[in-house]
Amino acid sequence: MRRVFRAFVGALVLLVVGLWGYGRWRSPEKATLDDAARAGAPGQFVALSPGITHYDIAGPDSGRTVVLVHGFSVPSYIWDSTAVGLTAAGYRVIRYDTYGRGWSDRPDTKYDGALTDRQLGELLDSLGVQGPVDLMGLSYGGFVTAHFTAGHPERVRTLTLVDPVARSEKSSVPTMLTLPLIGHWLWQTTVVPGMADRQLSDFLHPELHPTWVEQYRTQMRYRGFGRALLRTIVADTATDYPALYSAVGQTGVPVLLLWGRQDRTVPIAFSTVVRDAIPALRYEPIDSAGHLPHMEQASTVRAIMLDFLATHADSTAP
């Protein structure tokens, strides 16, 4: 019996070691994101209470401040063309990487609205931004900016939502992914390795963006990337999006909603969730565009954004 037990324990140890080794091999995260890794990165860095945040500021210091918040996993470079257009029009544009993405830290914590609120609020404080800002959120950035607007309406002049998330991931998250240890291992070995290639589905014409996949891979090298994404999804299962957007509507902050008609990531049918919750918003569907209309129809979207900002130049939350 003792011999059988030893054999069982030995086999179990080999299995655990094998799974651990396979996980290390499959995971693209091989390096630690530290000062040395950030040495050649563009932009600037600031230490906030949850960790270091990577950000960029462009445009005149005297310009009206616009803050651009990226989506679920592609960091702040996703706003490149929009930032150029807004700064050319005289706006002061702030972009940053949310925790777990890009060049920002990957803290071992819960990735929920409290964390995103703290990061954005502390970033604005650290930069000395006193008055209300114009917030723009793309995809999951719609959650980040809506959550911040609902909780801090005095700090927001206008809110622009671009193909925002409008439903919880609860129904699409396999139970196995929520289990301790096992869920993370499965995520890192079966989902994370292929995430870069899947980013092309956001475009209606992916052939026009040949460097997009490799650009995305850079952030995947650093430990904590996959963990942050998984924890974001798990936290999102508790989000009541109709209630969230209704709370935004109750603030009185002017809202612009843009949506690519050919979006396959967050189909335009989900725009009704936002529109029903905020009846007074301005709604602009964008033809010939997928999930990233600000890139695929840059001039059209930029013109709409600038018109909206100009219309609400003196708007403040009640």
N, C-alpha and C positions, 0 to 999 in steps of 0.2 A: 504493500500500500504506500509506504514511504517513497519507494522508487517511482511509483506512478505519480505521486504528488510532485516530486522533484521534476519529473518530465513535463508535467502540466505547467508548473511555474516557469521552467526553462522555455517552453514553447510560448507562453504568454509574454515573457520578457522579449523574446525574439520578435514577436508580433508587434509589440509596442515600439521597439527600436526600429523595426522595419517601417512602420507607419510614420514615425517621427522623421526618419531619413527621407522617406518619399515626400513628406510634406515640405521638408527643407529644399529638396530638389525641385519640386513643382513650383514653389512660391518664388515670384520674381524679386522679392524683398531680400536683398543681400547686404545692404549697407545701412548705416545709421545716419540720420539727418542731423548734422552738427555744423559748427562754424566752418570747418574745412570743406564740407560738402557744399555749403552756401557761398563759398568764396567767389565763385564766378557767376553767381546768379544775378539777374537784373533786379532793379527796384531797391527797396529799403526794408529794414526789419525793425520791429519794436517788441520789447518784452512786456506782455500783458499778464494778468494773473493766471490764466490757464496755460500760457506758453508763448513762444515767439510767433509773431504774425508777420508774414511777408505782405508788403503792400507797395503800391505805386501811386504817385500823384503827378498829374500833368495839368497844364493850363495856368492861366494867370491867378495869382494869389487873391486878387480882388474879385475874381469870378464867382458866380453862384455855384455852390457845391453840389455835385451829383455823385452819388455813391453807387457803384455797379457791383452786384453780387452774383457770382457764377452759380452753376447748378450742382448736381449730385456729385460728379467726380472730375469733370474737366475744370482745371483751375482758371485763374483770372485772365489768362491770355485769350480766353474765348471771347472777351470783350474788345479785342484789339481795334477792330474797325470802328466800333461805336465810340471808343475813347478818342480816337483820332478825330472823328466827326464832331464830337461835343466840344473838345478843346479848341478846334478851329472856329467854333461858333462863340468862343469866349467863356466857356464854362470851366470850372475847376473840377477835375475828375479824379476820384479816388477809387482804386480797385484793390482788392486784397484776396488772398487765398484763405478759405475757411479752414479750420483745423482738420488735419488729416489729409489735406490736399496740397498740391503744389509744393511750395517751399516753406509752408507753415508747419509748426510742430504737430505731432500726432499723439496728444496726451492720452493716457490710459484712463478714460472717463466715459461718462454717458454722453452720447452725441444727440442732444435734443434742443428744444427751443431755448432753454435756459442758457446753454453753452453758446449758441449762436448770438443770442441777445447780449451776453456778456462780452463776447469778442467784438461785436460791432460797436457797442456802447463805449467800451474802453478804448477802442481804436480812435473813435471820434474825439474822445476826451484827450487822448495822448497827442492828437494833432491840433488841439485847440479849437475844434469846430464847435462854436457856441450856438449858432442859430439853427433853424430847421433845414434839413437837407432834402434833396430830391432823390428818392430811392428807386433803384431799378433792379428787379430780380428776375433771373432767367431759370426756368424749370424748377429745380429744388430751391433755387434762390428765391422763388416765389414764396415758399414757406418761410424762409429766413426773413425776408423783408415784410411779409404780411404779419408774422409773429411780432417783429420789432415794432411795426406801425400800430398794431392793436395794443401793445403794452406801453409804447412811448409816443403817442400821437403828437406831443408837443415838440418832438425832435424831427418830425417829418412834414415837409411842405407838400410833396406829391409822391405818389407811388405808381410806378410803371411795372406791369407784370408781363413777361414775355413767355408764352407757352408754359405757364406755371403748373406745378403739380396740383392736382385737384381731387385726388382720391388716396386713401390710405393703402399701404402695401400689405395690409393684414391678410387679404385673401390670396396673395401671391407668394407669401413667404412659407416655404416648407417647414414643418415643425422641427425637423432635424437640424436646421440651421440655427434654431434658437436654443439648442441644448449646450450646456457648458462644455468646453474643450472640443467635443465632437463637431459642433456646429462651426466653430472657427476653422477646424482642420478641413472640413468639407468645403467651406467657402474658399479657403486659400488654395486648395488643390483642384477644385472643379470649376470655380467661377472666376476668381481673380486673374489667373493666367491669360484668359482670353478677353479680358475687358478692353484692352486697347483696340483690338480688331473690331469689336462691336460698336465702337464709337461712330463708325461711318454710317450706321443706320440712321443717325440724326439728320443726315443730309438727303435732300431730294436728288441731288446730283453729286454723289461722293467722289466721282472721278475728277472733280474740280479742286479737290483738296488732297493731293498726293502725299503731303508731309504730315497730315493730321495724326495718323496712328503712331508714328515714331516720336512725334512731339509729346504725345500722351505718355509714352513709356518711361520718360525720365522720372516722373514722380513715383512710378511703381517700384523703383529700385530701393526705396527707403522703408524700413520697418515701421509698421503701424498703419500703413495705407489701407490694406484690406480690412483690418480690424475696425478702422474708423468708418468705412463704408457699410460694413455689416451692422455696426451699432447704430448707424444712422437709419438703416432700414428697420431694425427692430424698434427703435424709438418711434419711427413714423407710424407703426401699426396702431399707436394710441391716438393719432391725430384725427380730429373731426373737422374735415375741411370746410363743409358748409358753415359750421359754427365759427371757424377761424375767419373766413372771409366775411361773414356777417358782422363779426366784431370789428373788422376793418371798416366796413360800411358805416357802422355806428360812430366812428371817429369823425366823420365828415371830411377826411383827407381825400382830395381828388385822386381818382384812379384811372389809369389808362391800361387797357387790356389788349395786347397784340397776340395773334395766333396764326401760325402757318397752316394753311388749309390742308397741306399734304403731310402734316406731322404724323409719323407712325409711332413715335415714342410716347407722347401724350396727345392722343387724337383730339381734334378740334371739338368733337362732341362733348368733351368734358368742360368746354368753356361755359356751358350752361350752369355748372356748379358755381362758378365765380359770378356770372352775370345775374343769376337769381339771388345770390347773397348780397350783391352790391348793385342794385338797380340803376344807380346814378352814374355808373362808370361809363367811360368812353370805350367803345369796342371797335377794333380794327382788325378784321381777318386779312391775312396777307396771302395773295395768290402766288403760285409757283414757289412755295417754300415748305420745307420740312420743319423739324424741331428747332432750327436755328434761323429764323427769318431775318434777324438782324445781320446775319452774314450772307445769306443767299439773296436777299433783297435789301441790301444795305442802304441804298439811296432812298428807297421808298420808306423804310422804317425810320431812318434818320430824320426825314422830313416830318413824319408824323410826331416823332418824339420832340423835335424842336418846336413844332406848333403847339403841342400840349404844354410844354414848359413855359412858352411865352404866354399862353392863355392864362396860366396860373402863377404868374410872376409874383403876385402879392398874396398868394394863398397861405394860410396857416391853419393848423388844426384848432378847433374851438376849445 
